[in-house]
Amino acid sequence: MNTYLKMQINTMIQYVNAFEKSCELAAAQDDGQIDKVEQRQLDKIRAASKYFRKELEKVIEKD
């Protein structure tokens, strides 16, 4: 695999990780707690993030 492409994929994986963490922080920011609605939203974000990371990792592994 092109090393620059691999580097971009790894960078995107790190962005996804940071996005997931920033959503967790944002959910608790307004009142300091994560309510049930926010928790469901975070669960959906985590699931989508996990799927996206797995797909990106598959691209790297195929090399």
Secondary structure, 3 states (H helix, E strand, C coil): CCHHHHHHHHHHHHHHHHHHHHHHHHHHHCCCCCCHHHHHHHHHHHHHHHHHHHHHHHHHHCC
